[in-house]
Amino acid sequence: MNAFTLWTPEAVEVVKGAENVATYNKTEMSHRKFCRLCGGHLMAAHPPLNMVDVFAATIPGLAFTPGVHVNYAETVLPMRDGLPKLKDFPAEFGGSGETVPE
């Protein structure tokens, strides 16, 4: 499970170690960015959506408040927190937009 945040590409800046960021294009929808030195995942660009998802834990000082769970139909760690649980992704992002029970 990872907490992610969504940003426009212009709002995302690597402030240290940018020369060590590499990209793996799994699909045209998902360009994964990772550290060449340690292999740690940093973010994923989604060009068709003009969005970048950044793991909340990589943003120092961010007060993260979750709003929804995605891909919950595949969960192995049930979350009983009252937040919406989407089967896959929101319809706006190419998913079904369907919710599943908590």
PyMOL commands that set and color helices and strands:
alter all, ss='L'
color gray80, all
select helices_A, chain A and resi 9-11+18-20+47-49+56-58+72-74+91-93
alter helices_A, ss='H'
color red, helices_A
select strands_A, chain A and resi 4-7+21-27+30-35+41-46+51-55
alter strands_A, ss='S'
color yellow, strands_A
deselect
rebuild
show_as cartoon
